[in-house]
Each structure stands twice: as structure tokens, then as C-alpha cells.
Amino acid sequence: MTRAGSACPLDCPDACSLEVQVENGIAIAVGGTRVNPLTAGYICAKVRRFPEHVHGPARVRDPGIRVGTKGEGRFRTASWEEALDLIASKMAALSASGQGEAILPVSYGGSNGYLSQDTTDARLFSRLGASRFARTVCSAPSSRAAVGLYGKMAGIALDDYAHAKLAVVWGANPHASGIHLLPHLQAARRAGGRLVVLDPRQTRLAAEADLHLPLRPGTDLPVALAVHRWLFANGAADIAFLEKHATGWEELRRRAERWTIARAAAVAGVLEEDLERFARWYAESAPAAIRCGWGLERNRNGGSATAAILALPAVAGKFGVRGGGYTLSNSAVWELDSLRSARTEPSPAREINMNRTGEALLDRDRPVRVLFVYNCNPLMTLPEQEKVRKGLEREDLFTVVFDPVMTDTALYADVVLPATTFLERTEVSRGYGAYVLQEAEAVIPPVGQSRPNHDVFAELCRRAGVERPGDASTGAELTREILAGNPSGPSWRASFDRQSPGAPPFGRNPIQFVDVFPRTADRRAHLCPPELDAEAAPSGLYGYREDPATAAHPLALVSPATDQTISTTLGELRREIAIMEMHPADALARGISSGDRVSASNASGQVSCIVRVAPTLRPGVVSVPKGLWSHNTFGGSTANAVVPDTLADLGGGACFNDARVEVERLPAG
């Protein structure tokens, strides 16, 4: 048995450094190391199960070509040559006839590695003239807010939360995702600090907090604006800081004026005294840190809510000390241009918003003819699931799914291609919470005939006739090209050679407005930027949009992350029927008891599972886990079946938490 170092590139802020036990070319166990200091020698339970994902029965080991009806998942084994020739010929024919837009690449965060996405794949689809795919299903509203206000300024390092006298965790659940924040929150509390959690559910962290605000989904915006109003009204706003370091604060103050503590508390469904206590604690505490998550952006008000939350440390004067300020995503600090080849050739092709993939697949006027899915499981992750399913069922749609395992989407493919996991290929990845950039070599040989993404897309470039002299294609060439996008790239390359992660120029523990400043043109915070105000029309930035509930569908359905999957990655390992949680008052009104089979439905579809009546969920809200596969529910549909494809106020983001449903008990059996 040998032990090899690796790094996790999956969609989590922590970017854990790993140790993999290998025996006879098989990954036996995965644990943590201290190469990334934040990992501190331990990792999440999800990635500890990764060997089951790599070597399990769901693994795609050979290319396959469909022989049955779409959805059955019956394929005959094919050679790579046959499969790639078939795919390349169909895409090249569409491109040559001026129909490149009929090709739709669908990808997201199945791997956040730099080599596995936005390299040779971007080159292929750009040169074919394929439709552009806006990856907006997560972080789009919050990214727009962070760019507009601060230019995506680097945030508080996660281990610096130990210094906070008040830690605010807003729309995040680190027990399920990003577990390495937890010991630093615990250290802060041991030193006398307070913890506030804002979440519709009483998560484990919320149960431990000094104050939990169980606000209604979609009401984070008025809550944040009420805190702003309280700060200005009670002399707790740092006017000197705002005059020196910010613009637009007077307009933010004006727009917050209508949101009294009493009004916001009523809209959010929280106690007025609790909301005022939160505002007072935030004003009085230094350092005060806000961990802003992504749960709060997944509704019609998501972008404005994130902007209002990120503006709080500027208004309250919480920057300039260790452990003071905010953290959202730190992905932008690396400034690595992994799309160089595609970005030099701007595409005039149409852009399709990811959240409306189902609509695009059913569009008869501008039909999609070739769908290429990789690093993604769209049937189980996108809104309006039944629209997506109907699109995948089209016999005139040629679908390719390139994935390590046979996903629910892959069952509808015409061609399946076996992809390597990060244990079987070289990968470069960065943390978007932890400040580390890591390169990890393959620790086991490819399972079956699986191949790395960048190799396959480079080969498709050749077969489709769009390869050009000098194209970077190998892992080493692509790594050099990616790192060349940042002046620190050569030093990072040297650190990789010493098995040490790269760090940003300011180090791994920056202090906001001391070591790092807004990446705006004037290095000031723009608290009401005109471009965001225009994008959020007609309500404008900070304009509250009312709850979409109706008498027929009064309950808000949320689909939070769990400690079992990373989006849907590893979902094949979770075999049990999912649990829907419901507040006792809502259950009593519907004659529902724990253990009943229930269905949550609206005009778009339904999801059926087993209910657990739980006071940990606020009234008016039901919860079905994120990351489910068809085998986790009765009938095969997940929470995505009831999620609308409406868009958030900024960034064209998803509105998962705007799903409004009615729940009924199903007959036993």
C-alpha cells in the first residue's frame, strides 16, 4: 500500500489537501493533510467516500452508444474512435452549414479544476460557433453584487473568524458545506464572542448560536436594510469611513429608510426584539465578521439581498481589523485566465441562461440539435425539471454525456463517454474560501477507458477540424498557459514543484482595507452602483419583490445542501428515500404525521418522499434536500420539478427558494 498526496477540486470553498491510500492501483481510503493549513488534517465525510464513487458499480468504464429508448440507459460498448468520430461529425456538419448555434454545451461545477473546464472545451465550442452557456444556476446574483460593490475584493480568511467578537453566518450551513469554518467559530465563542445565524431552518449551527433569526425565504433583503436603517438612525454608521472609502451610501440610506425594524420583522416573520438585538450587537462588536453564503441569493431578491449584506461592514465601519468585514467568494483573487484561447475570439452566438435549459431544449424556432453535457447533471440540478426531461426525450436531439458515472441525465444520452475523476488525472485547483492554489498529480491509473476532459476536447478539436497550430493541449501546456495569466504564476509553478500550495500576493490572511482594497477603478466601495441599479429594474437595487405564494400554493419549498452530496456528485451512493421536513403546525393543518408518504406539488410538477414533522423548520416552509437522484424519491422527480425558471434580480440567477407548493399525504404502500 502506498500513500499519495492530492487536492480536492470539488465545489466547496475549503479546497482540502488530501492523502490517498492506494493498493494495486485502487484508491482504498481518502483522508486530509495539512498542506492546505485550513484542512488541518481532516476532511468531510463526503470525500472520505470518494473511493466508492471511483470504483463503484455506477462507474462508466467504456464509451457507449445508445441501443434502447432514451431514458432506459441501454448502450453498446464502442471504441473511443467510433464515439469521437460520430460526435465530431455531427458538430462539424452543423458548424459548416452555419448552424453552430444548434450545439449547446452544458457544464457547471462537477469539477472546479482549471484543466477540466474552460480550456480545450471552450476552444472547441467557441470555434464551432456553438451557443454560449451562461452558468447562472449558483452564485450569479452574489457575484454581480460583489463585483458591483467591491470589485470582488478578497474576504476575511476563514481561520480569522476566530478573532471575531461577533460572527454572523448568513445563508450558509458549514456543517453541510465548508466544514473547516466551524472550529474557528467555536474558537471565537470560547474567547467570548457571539454567534448569529440567519436561516429559515434551525440547523445544527443555528441551534448552538446566541441568536437565530429564522427568516422567511426571500426576506433577507428587508432584514439587511432594516439593520442599515437602524445603524444610521442610532448614530452607529461610520460616516467618516463612508466619506473616505465609499460612494452611493447616501442613496443606500435613503432606500433603507422605509424598512423599520418593526416592518422588516413582520415581513421576515421574526421577532422584532430579536432583529433589533442583532442590529445592536453588530454595531457594538469589534471585530465583527459576516460569512455570507449562497442560500440567500436563490430567490427573486437574491442579488439585492447580497449587496445589502455586503454593504453592512462599510456602513458600520467594521473593516480595517483582523476578523472584521465579510467573506463571500475569494475566487477572483487568483486572476487566472483559463479561457485565453476562447476569449481572444469573441463569439456572436446566442447566449442561453442555464436556468432556462429546459425551455431552450423545447424551442422549435431555434432548436438545439446537439447537446454536450459534462461536469454537470442537468436533469437533477436545473429548474423546471420536467421541461428538461421532455427536452432530453427528443429523438431528434443528439445528446452526449461525458461523466465518471451513469447519472440520471446520462440515461437519456445517445453517446456516453467515461471521464476520469481528479484521482486519475493531473489537476490545478484553487480555494474560493481558503487561500490556496494547488496542483495534484494522478494517484491511480484511469478506471477502464476513462480519459481526462482536456484530452478529449483537444481530440474533438482535431476531429472537427478546428485545431490550430500552437494550441495548448496537454496538461502541462495548459497549466503553463493558465498560470501565465497572473504575474505570480512562475512562483506558483515553483511552489507546486515543492508540493506546496500557492498563495495570493497579500498572503493567506488579508485584512480588508489594510492589505486588500476594493478592486473597483477608484478603490472605493460602491454601495449603490448605477449598473446594478439598472440591471435590477424595474424595482431597482434594494427594491423588494413580494413573496410569490398563492392561496393554492402557500408553502415555500427550500432545497438546502446536505453532508452527503456536493450538488449531485456522489448522489449514486445515497440510496434511501429522501425526507421532507415540515413544521408541526403545517402538518397538523393537513393531517400529516411523521413517516407519511407525501407529495409537494405546483403547476410545474411534484416531488414525493417521506415526511418528518420537525419544529426545527419555521412555519410555512418545507425542506427537501438538494443533490437527490431519481432513486431517492417516489416517482423519480426531485425538488427541481417544482422550481420555477424565473430569474433573480441580478445576474440571471436561479430562484430555487421561490418554489411555492402545496403538500398532501399520499396513500400508504
LOLUM-668762 format. One record per residue (C-alpha): x, y, z; residue in one letter; residue number from 1. Coordinates in steps of 0.001 Angstrom, whole numbers. Each point is the difference from the previous one (the first is absolute). Layout:
<rs>
R         x         y         z   aa     i
R         X         Y         Z    A   NUM
...
</rs>
This chain:
<rs>
R         x         y         z   aa     i
R         0         0         0    M     1
R      1222      3493      -845    T     2
R     -1099      3461      1098    R     3
R      -213      2834     -2519    A     4
R      -816      3680       317    G     5
R     -2936      1543     -1825    S     6
R     -2354      2993       202    A     7
R     -3777       229      -210    C     8
R     -1287      2155     -2899    P     9
R     -3699      -582       708    L    10
R     -2483      2828       537    D    11
R       812       989      3590    C    12
R      1846      3088      1300    P    13
R      2532     -1925      2088    D    14
R      2197     -1615     -2728    A    15
R      1221     -2786      2286    C    16
R      3413     -1548      -403    S    17
R      -268     -3778        -6    L    18
R      1869     -3214       636    E    19
R     -1157     -3009     -2024    V    20
R       800     -3583       951    Q    21
R       557     -2068     -3135    V    22
R       315     -3761      -351    E    23
R       540     -1707     -3360    N    24
R     -1175      3075     -1880    G    25
R     -3217       324      2043    I    26
R      -794      2908      2320    A    27
R      -727     -1605      3379    I    28
R      -494      3044      2232    A    29
R       156      3798       -91    V    30
R       944      2231      2918    G    31
R      1211      3523       658    G    32
R      3455      1544       315    T    33
R      1373      3351      1162    R    34
R      1422      1099     -3369    V    35
R     -2968      2345      -114    N    36
R       173      1370      3566    P    37
R     -3776       434       153    L    38
R      -555     -3737      -535    T    39
R      1803      -651      3302    A    40
R       263     -3741      -665    G    41
R     -3711      -785      -384    Y    42
R     -2553        47     -2826    I    43
R     -3749      -337      -462    C    44
R     -1787     -3340        77    A    45
R     -1016       492     -3638    K    46
R      3517      -129     -1418    V    47
R       982     -2804      2365    R    48
R     -2444     -2097     -2054    R    49
R      1593      1007     -3291    F    50
R      1589     -3444      -635    P    51
R     -3542     -1427      -212    E    52
R      -752      2574     -2702    H    53
R      3203      -803     -1905    V    54
R      -304     -3787        59    H    55
R     -3736      -558       509    G    56
R     -2563     -1713     -2225    P    57
R     -1307      3295     -1414    A    58
R      3410       764     -1540    R    59
R        52       494     -3780    V    60
R      2983     -2041     -1156    R    61
R      -333        23     -3802    D    62
R     -1513      2217     -2684    P    63
R     -3545     -1051      -839    G    64
R     -2506       607     -2791    I    65
R     -3726      -168       731    R    66
R     -1924     -3080     -1139    V    67
R     -3295       460      1863    G    68
R     -2561      2700       652    T    69
R      1224      3249      1517    K    70
R      -211      -230      3767    G    71
R       567     -3768       143    E    72
R      3778       314       200    G    73
R       810     -2884     -2363    R    74
R      3243       389     -1936    F    75
R      2330     -2167     -2039    R    76
R      3709       282       634    T    77
R      1814      2069     -2603    A    78
R      3598       995      -617    S    79
R      1165      3538       679    W    80
R       667       391     -3726    E    81
R     -3574      -908      -954    E    82
R     -1546      2197      2680    A    83
R      2184      3036      -680    L    84
R      -415      -249     -3774    D    85
R     -3777      -124       409    L    86
R       -64      3023      2330    I    87
R      2481      2053     -2028    A    88
R     -1785      -660     -3284    S    89
R     -3350      1186      1334    K    90
R      1424      3180      1535    M    91
R      2226       799     -3003    A    92
R     -2926      -434     -2411    A    93
R     -2139      2460      1948    L    94
R      2840      2518       208    S    95
R       839      -290     -3709    A    96
R     -3629       653      -969    S    97
R      -178      3143      2151    G    98
R     -2003     -1719      2752    Q    99
R      2628       -13      2730    G   100
R     -2509      1511      2417    E   101
R     -1879     -3308      -140    A   102
R      2829     -1409      2143    I   103
R      -479       602      3728    L   104
R      2766      -826      2510    P   105
R     -1391      -463      3519    V   106
R      2488        10      2865    S   107
R       343      1333      3497    Y   108
R      1926      -864      3171    G   109
R       339     -3781       -31    G   110
R      3690       803       112    S   111
R      1306      3435       893    N   112
R      3441      -920     -1327    G   113
R      1635      2348     -2469    Y   114
R       935     -2739     -2483    L   115
R     -3409     -1657      -145    S   116
R     -2074      2984     -1072    Q   117
R       515      3160     -2073    D   118
R      3122     -1212     -1793    T   119
R      -172     -2254     -3060    T   120
R     -3769      -279       432    D   121
R      -439      3773      -283    A   122
R      2228        -6     -3088    R   123
R     -2055     -2725     -1682    L   124
R     -3404      1554       544    F   125
R      1140      3555      -755    S   126
R      1523      -994     -3339    R   127
R     -3039     -2037      -973    L   128
R     -2218      3028       648    G   129
R     -2005     -1878      2642    A   130
R     -2561      1713      2183    S   131
R      1576      1629      3027    R   132
R     -1106     -1414      3338    F   133
R      -458      2420      2901    A   134
R       873     -1924      3176    R   135
R     -2479      1746      2264    T   136
R     -1470     -2796      2112    V   137
R      2092      1015      3019    C   138
R      1925      3104      1131    S   139
R     -1046      2197     -2941    A   140
R     -1996      2563      2066    P   141
R      2554        76      2820    S   142
R      2883       334     -2477    S   143
R     -1687      2947     -1692    R   144
R      -533      1630      3398    A   145
R      3594      -645      1103    A   146
R      1419      1364     -3259    V   147
R     -2263      3046        41    G   148
R       695       995      3605    L   149
R      3618     -1026       517    Y   150
R      1362     -1379     -3285    G   151
R       110     -3400      1723    K   152
R      2398      1110      2700    M   153
R      1753     -2790      1893    A   154
R     -1882      -941      3162    G   155
R       819      -972      3564    I   156
R      2023     -3210       151    A   157
R     -2145     -2716      1530    L   158
R      2424      -627      2858    D   159
R      -136      3705       921    D   160
R     -3594      -457      1161    Y   161
R      1610     -1135      3249    A   162
R       719      3697       704    H   163
R     -3603      1171      -412    A   164
R     -1932      1286      2987    K   165
R     -3125      -456     -2104    L   166
R      -164     -2591     -2782    A   167
R     -3040       155     -2272    V   168
R      -717     -3045     -2181    V   169
R     -2608      1085     -2528    W   170
R     -1437     -2503     -2481    G   171
R      2731     -2599       564    A   172
R       135     -3349      1792    N   173
R      3630     -1006       583    P   174
R      -982     -3343      1523    H   175
R     -1126      -980     -3515    A   176
R      2466      1948     -2144    S   177
R      3247      1662      1001    G   178
R       511     -1800      3305    I   179
R      3372      1582       740    H   180
R     -1613      3272      1060    L   181
R     -1539     -1742      3016    L   182
R      3050      -274      2305    P   183
R       741      3699      -492    H   184
R     -3559       966       883    L   185
R       325     -2186      3079    Q   186
R      3313      1654       903    A   187
R     -1604      3441      -277    A   188
R     -2776     -1006      2381    R   189
R      2456     -1501      2494    R   190
R      1712      3397        32    A   191
R     -3284      1702       869    G   192
R     -1335       751     -3473    G   193
R     -3617      -350     -1068    R   194
R     -1476     -1924     -2929    L   195
R     -3059      1047     -2015    V   196
R     -1508     -2286     -2663    V   197
R     -2611      1093     -2540    L   198
R     -1701     -2997     -1610    D   199
R     -3612     -1202      -437    P   200
R      1047     -3288      1604    R   201
R      1391      -656      3428    Q   202
R      3188     -1605     -1223    T   203
R      2490     -1505      2432    R   204
R      1903      3272       -35    L   205
R     -3180      2021       513    A   206
R      -905     -2159      3004    A   207
R      3371       840      1563    E   208
R      -141      3724      -817    A   209
R      -541      2863      2423    D   210
R     -2700      1257     -2358    L   211
R     -1832     -1751     -2842    H   212
R     -2182      2019     -2368    L   213
R     -2216     -2516     -1885    P   214
R     -1026      2401     -2730    L   215
R     -2379      -891     -2833    R   216
R      1722      -941     -3280    P   217
R       502      3066     -2164    G   218
R      -162      2551      2842    T   219
R      3736       412       650    D   220
R      -130      3329     -1853    L   221
R     -2402      1843      2321    P   222
R      1788     -1436      3034    V   223
R      3364      1343     -1201    A   224
R     -1518      3362      -946    L   225
R     -1604       274      3437    A   226
R      3423      -458      1588    V   227
R      1345      2766     -2258    H   228
R     -2835      2303      1026    R   229
R       612      -762      3675    W   230
R      3724       743      -372    L   231
R      -628      3383     -1602    F   232
R     -2863       907      2365    A   233
R      1934      -865      3158    N   234
R      3303      1698      -789    G   235
R      1730     -3326      -628    A   236
R       872       641     -3647    A   237
R      3679       842      -599    D   238
R      -493      3174     -2044    I   239
R      3727       811       -38    A   240
R       792     -3387     -1560    F   241
R     -2825       345     -2518    L   242
R      1099      3462     -1107    E   243
R      3566     -1202      -513    K   244
R      -519     -3482     -1409    H   245
R     -3490      -283     -1498    A   246
R     -2409      1438     -2527    T   247
R     -3769      -400      -193    G   248
R      -463      -283      3748    W   249
R     -2427      2907       155    E   250
R     -2243     -1749     -2559    E   251
R       249     -3285      1915    L   252
R     -1051      1892      3128    R   253
R     -2976      1475     -1857    R   254
R     -1130     -3371     -1351    R   255
R       282     -1630      3417    A   256
R     -2096      2702      1674    E   257
R     -3337     -1761      -549    R   258
R      1216     -3189      1699    W   259
R      -502       512      3691    T   260
R       894     -2832      2348    I   261
R     -3713      -597       574    A   262
R      -881      -154     -3694    R   263
R      2909     -2255      -968    A   264
R      -670     -2326      2934    A   265
R     -3634      -358     -1057    A   266
R       908      -765     -3625    V   267
R      2758     -2437       998    A   268
R     -2063     -1672      2704    G   269
R      2530       551      2793    V   270
R      -350      1653      3389    L   271
R       460      3746       -62    E   272
R      2140       -71      3142    E   273
R      2273     -2670     -1509    D   274
R       615      2030     -3142    L   275
R       771      3111      2044    E   276
R      2311     -2069      2220    R   277
R      1880     -1139     -3108    F   278
R       397      3594     -1218    A   279
R      1233      1150      3404    R   280
R      2466     -2867       397    W   281
R      1370       654     -3475    Y   282
R       460      3698       742    A   283
R      1699      -596      3357    E   284
R      2314     -2890      -936    S   285
R      3536       301     -1329    A   286
R      1235     -1944     -1812    P   287
R     -3279     -1036     -1642    A   288
R        75     -2506     -2864    A   289
R     -2705     -1005     -2471    I   290
R       214     -3357     -1763    R   291
R     -2378       576     -2895    C   292
R     -1120     -3243     -1627    G   293
R     -1879      -793     -3182    W   294
R     -3303     -1187      1450    G   295
R     -1306      3552       264    L   296
R       545       790     -3702    E   297
R     -2291     -2740     -1345    R   298
R     -3135      2101      -309    N   299
R     -1432      2980     -1817    R   300
R      1814      2435      2348    N   301
R      3285     -1898       142    G   302
R      2360      2534     -1552    G   303
R     -1300      2989      1952    S   304
R        12     -2051      3206    A   305
R      3654      -914      -466    T   306
R       888      3609      -802    A   307
R     -1781      1264      3115    A   308
R      1807     -2535      2174    I   309
R      3422       728     -1501    L   310
R      -582      3733       540    A   311
R      -476      -446      3768    L   312
R      3693       -12       992    P   313
R       571      3200     -1965    A   314
R     -2916      1821      1630    V   315
R       839     -1282      3494    A   316
R      3759       555      -391    G   317
R      1021     -3610       555    K   318
R      2934      -113     -2422    F   319
R      3662       577       838    G   320
R       466     -2568      2787    V   321
R       757     -3709       -94    R   322
R     -3246     -1940       115    G   323
R     -2057      3013     -1088    G   324
R     -1900       316     -3287    G   325
R     -1535     -2738     -2107    Y   326
R       719     -3148     -1991    T   327
R     -1899     -1086     -3093    L   328
R      2058     -1645     -2749    S   329
R      3734       571      -397    N   330
R       191     -1561     -3461    S   331
R       872      3256     -1772    A   332
R      3250       612      1884    V   333
R      1882     -2545     -2125    W   334
R      -444      1928     -3273    E   335
R       667     -3073     -2125    L   336
R     -1216       268     -3587    D   337
R      -804     -3615      -780    S   338
R     -2201      1079     -2906    L   339
R      2774      1753     -1915    R   340
R      -450     -1935     -3248    S   341
R     -3748       633      -139    A   342
R        60      3560      1293    R   343
R      2196      1161     -2873    T   344
R     -2848     -1012     -2324    E   345
R     -3217      1642      1273    P   346
R     -2975     -2049     -1100    S   347
R     -3078      1634     -1539    P   348
R     -2040     -3124       778    A   349
R     -3139       217      2121    R   350
R       290      -375      3755    E   351
R     -2256     -2442      1843    I   352
R      -583       507      3695    N   353
R       705     -3257      1821    M   354
R     -3175       321      2039    N   355
R     -2049      -140     -3193    R   356
R      1652     -3057     -1529    T   357
R     -3334     -1836       -68    G   358
R     -1591      2845     -1914    E   359
R      2930        53     -2463    A   360
R      -241     -3752      -612    L   361
R     -3701       396      -875    L   362
R       480      3049     -2251    D   363
R     -1253      -910     -3486    R   364
R       984      3294     -1626    D   365
R      3709      -230       868    R   366
R       387     -3680       852    P   367
R      2953     -1565      1760    V   368
R      1191     -2947     -2117    R   369
R      3094     -1093      1943    V   370
R       164       131      3794    L   371
R      3392      -621      1627    F   372
R      -172      -476      3786    V   373
R      3098      -141      2218    Y   374
R       827       908      3613    N   375
R     -3738       212       532    C   376
R     -3173     -2026       554    N   377
R     -2634      2401     -1387    P   378
R     -3046     -2228       411    L   379
R       577       -46      3767    M   380
R      1383      3512       529    T   381
R     -1926      2471     -2174    L   382
R     -3379      1715       492    P   383
R     -3167     -1227     -1739    E   384
R      1185     -3617        80    Q   385
R     -2864     -1313     -2116    E   386
R       839      2436     -2803    K   387
R      3588     -1254        82    V   388
R     -1206     -3602       -63    R   389
R     -2284       618     -2986    K   390
R      2879      1624     -1832    G   391
R      2307     -2941       688    L   392
R     -2685     -2385     -1307    E   393
R        66      1581     -3464    R   394
R      1059     -2597     -2565    E   395
R      1321      2744     -2290    D   396
R      2381      1242      2719    L   397
R      3462     -1586       -68    F   398
R      1228       -23      3597    T   399
R      3515      -710      1255    V   400
R       673      -471      3713    V   401
R      3638       -55      1108    F   402
R       115     -1017      3680    D   403
R      1724     -2417      2383    P   404
R     -3316     -1632       998    V   405
R     -3341      -865     -1596    M   406
R     -2054      2984      1136    T   407
R     -3733       441      -481    D   408
R       807      2318     -2908    T   409
R      2279     -2612     -1573    A   410
R     -2940     -2408      -272    L   411
R     -1334      2264     -2764    Y   412
R      3286       228     -1920    A   413
R       694     -1212     -3524    D   414
R      3695      -290       869    V   415
R      1563      -336      3433    V   416
R      3703       653       517    L   417
R      1938     -1100      3112    P   418
R      1734      2906      1766    A   419
R      2773      -264      2546    T   420
R      -453      1236      3552    T   421
R      2575      2291      1577    F   422
R      1780     -3030      1490    L   423
R       776     -1218     -3530    E   424
R      1340      3169     -1636    R   425
R      2153      3030       654    T   426
R     -2041      2959      1164    E   427
R       583      3605      1059    V   428
R     -2588      1427      2393    S   429
R      -488      2958      2325    R   430
R     -1948       646      3118    G   431
R     -2747      2568       -47    Y   432
R       -95        82      3799    G   433
R      3512     -1207       807    A   434
R      2829      1983     -1554    Y   435
R      1792     -2901     -1683    V   436
R       803      -922     -3589    L   437
R       989     -3658      -394    Q   438
R      1209     -2375     -2667    E   439
R      -559     -3716       528    A   440
R      1240     -2852     -2140    E   441
R     -1968     -3153      -717    A   442
R       280     -2499      2844    V   443
R     -1606     -2981     -1784    I   444
R      -198     -1023     -3661    P   445
R     -3191       830     -1928    P   446
R     -2862     -2389       767    V   447
R      -983     -1929     -3125    G   448
R       425      2143     -3095    Q   449
R      -724      3311      1728    S   450
R      1836      3072     -1250    R   451
R       585      3541      1336    P   452
R     -2263      2767     -1267    N   453
R      2748      2089     -1550    H   454
R      1307     -2966     -2022    D   455
R     -3421      -858     -1405    V   456
R      -891      3551      -979    F   457
R      3415       475     -1617    A   458
R      -616     -3160     -2037    E   459
R     -3453      1248     -1001    L   460
R      1618      3240     -1199    C   461
R      2214     -2080     -2281    R   462
R     -2814     -2216     -1291    R   463
R     -2381      2930      -534    A   464
R      2642      1887     -1967    G   465
R       372      2991      2325    V   466
R      3451      -733      1456    E   467
R      2607      2667      -701    R   468
R      3807       -23       129    P   469
R      1298       890      3446    G   470
R     -3133      -990      1897    D   471
R       828     -1041      3563    A   472
R     -1441     -3485       446    S   473
R      1915     -2016      2574    T   474
R      -438       456      3716    G   475
R      3462      1532       339    A   476
R      -577      2435     -2880    E   477
R     -3369      1075      1332    L   478
R      1383       485      3507    T   479
R      2731      2288     -1343    R   480
R     -2561      1984     -2004    E   481
R     -2361       340      2970    I   482
R      2717      1101      2423    L   483
R      1312      2495     -2551    A   484
R     -3211      1950       599    G   485
R      1426      1264      3326    N   486
R      3411      1611       670    P   487
R       407     -2348      2979    S   488
R      -476     -3046     -2242    G   489
R      3701      -964      -225    P   490
R       418        85      3777    S   491
R     -3134     -2110       401    W   492
R      1466     -2486     -2480    R   493
R      3127      -261      2163    A   494
R     -2056      -468      3160    S   495
R     -1940     -2829     -1662    F   496
R      3301     -1702      -723    D   497
R       713        62      3756    R   498
R     -3437     -1511       749    Q   499
R     -1137      3250      1573    S   500
R     -3123      1995      -919    P   501
R       176      3450     -1552    G   502
R     -1291      3053      1877    A   503
R     -1170      3425     -1208    P   504
R      2511      2893       100    P   505
R     -1579      1334      3212    F   506
R       332     -3373      1749    G   507
R     -2638     -2290      1466    R   508
R     -1368      2303      2723    N   509
R      -773      3432     -1462    P   510
R     -1606      2829      1942    I   511
R     -2562      1839     -2116    Q   512
R       845      3679      -600    F   513
R      3510      -643      1350    V   514
R      1509     -2766     -2145    D   515
R     -2717       -80     -2662    V   516
R     -2314      2658     -1354    F   517
R     -2973        32     -2348    P   518
R       995     -1014     -3500    R   519
R     -2088      2854     -1394    T   520
R      1587      2691     -2179    A   521
R       155      2496      2887    D   522
R       684     -2610      2735    R   523
R     -3176      1098      1777    R   524
R     -3081     -1978       961    A   525
R     -2940       830     -2277    H   526
R     -3015      -604      2197    L   527
R     -2621       879     -2603    C   528
R      1713      -485     -3380    P   529
R     -2027      1300     -2974    P   530
R       686     -3095     -2104    E   531
R     -1582     -2288      2602    L   532
R     -2863      2422       504    D   533
R      -766      -151     -3727    A   534
R       331     -3793      -132    E   535
R     -2434      -440      2898    A   536
R     -2748      1953     -1811    A   537
R     -2883       567       366    P   538
R       346      -243      3787    S   539
R      3594      1258       -12    G   540
R      2787     -1013      2348    L   541
R     -1338      -595      3522    Y   542
R     -3571       -33     -1317    G   543
R     -1928     -2778      1757    Y   544
R     -2099     -2386     -2105    R   545
R     -2937     -1585      1800    E   546
R      -366     -3679       864    D   547
R     -1361     -2070     -2936    P   548
R     -2179     -2215      2224    A   549
R     -3652      -485      -952    T   550
R     -3020     -1422      1790    A   551
R       379     -3198     -2027    A   552
R      3754      -272       652    H   553
R       722      1673      3350    P   554
R      3108     -1879      1176    L   555
R      3574       996      -847    A   556
R      2092     -3008     -1002    L   557
R      3746       296       581    V   558
R      2635     -2526     -1093    S   559
R      3102       438      2177    P   560
R      3320     -1790      -411    A   561
R       708     -3030      2168    T   562
R      3076     -1765      1315    D   563
R      -466     -2875     -2487    Q   564
R       443      1555     -3435    T   565
R      1766      2894     -1719    I   566
R     -2880      1215     -2154    S   567
R      -860     -3411     -1540    T   568
R      3579     -1342        31    T   569
R       131     -3214      2067    L   570
R     -3788      -253      -224    G   571
R       185     -3552     -1345    E   572
R      1299     -1027      3440    L   573
R     -3062      1320      1814    R   574
R     -2652     -2718      -378    R   575
R     -2724       851      2526    E   576
R     -3248      1817      -742    I   577
R       363      3683       811    A   578
R     -1604      1705      2973    I   579
R     -2178      3093      -328    M   580
R       -71      2105      3170    E   581
R     -3130      1930      1013    M   582
R      -952      2121      3015    H   583
R     -2523     -1610      2402    P   584
R     -2603      2735      -574    A   585
R        86      -511     -3766    D   586
R      -142     -3782       403    A   587
R     -2947       150      2426    L   588
R     -2005      2191     -2372    A   589
R       437     -2638     -2723    R   590
R      -458     -3148      2077    G   591
R      3615     -1017      -523    I   592
R      2187     -1955      2444    S   593
R      3670      -957         4    S   594
R       633     -3036     -2198    G   595
R     -2841       749     -2434    D   596
R       578       -50     -3735    R   597
R      -649      3516     -1249    V   598
R       107      2002     -3204    S   599
R       932      3668      -422    A   600
R     -1437      1321     -3241    S   601
R      -767      3038     -2115    N   602
R      -771       633     -3657    A   603
R      3529     -1003     -1073    S   604
R       165     -3427      1635    G   605
R       274     -1862      3257    Q   606
R      2491     -1686      2283    V   607
R     -1092     -2914      2176    S   608
R      1877     -1379      2984    C   609
R      -330      -734      3731    I   610
R      -834      2795      2445    V   611
R      1524       791      3369    R   612
R     -1902      2479      2150    V   613
R      2620      2218      1599    A   614
R      -162      3248      2002    P   615
R      3488       829     -1300    T   616
R     -1649      1369     -3139    L   617
R     -1934      3250       190    R   618
R     -3748       -46      -810    P   619
R      -874       427     -3649    G   620
R      3193     -1666     -1230    V   621
R       677     -3577     -1081    V   622
R      3428     -1390      -771    S   623
R      1134     -2668     -2484    V   624
R      3765      -641      -295    P   625
R      2094      1228     -2879    K   626
R      2019     -2521     -2023    G   627
R     -2589     -2767      -271    L   628
R       -85     -2549     -2827    W   629
R     -3118     -1625     -1422    S   630
R       404     -3053      2280    H   631
R      -377      2233      3073    N   632
R     -3687       826      -576    T   633
R     -3270     -1705      -844    F   634
R      -493       617     -3701    G   635
R      3528      1164      -816    G   636
R      -554      3768       121    S   637
R      1916      2191      2444    T   638
R      -530      3449      1504    A   639
R      1099      1463     -3336    N   640
R     -3318     -1128     -1474    A   641
R     -1807      2749      1928    V   642
R      2660      2716      -439    V   643
R      -940      2795     -2424    P   644
R      2359      1227     -2704    D   645
R      -590      3606      1032    T   646
R      3170      2021       504    L   647
R      1472      1941      2897    A   648
R       337      3776      -106    D   649
R      3717      -144      -855    L   650
R      2107     -2311     -2127    G   651
R     -2872     -2049     -1406    G   652
R       307     -2275      3027    G   653
R     -2186     -2906      1030    A   654
R     -3025       381      2296    C   655
R        -1     -3424      1684    F   656
R     -1405      1411      3237    N   657
R     -2898      1645     -1832    D   658
R     -1621     -3405      -507    A   659
R     -3480       200      1521    R   660
R     -1910     -3236       500    V   661
R     -2828     -1790      1727    E   662
R       735     -3240      1849    V   663
R     -2395     -2908       304    E   664
R       168     -3441      1563    R   665
R       164     -2912     -2459    L   666
R     -1610     -3398       503    P   667
R      2222     -2451      1857    A   668
R      1758     -2724     -1960    G   669
</rs>
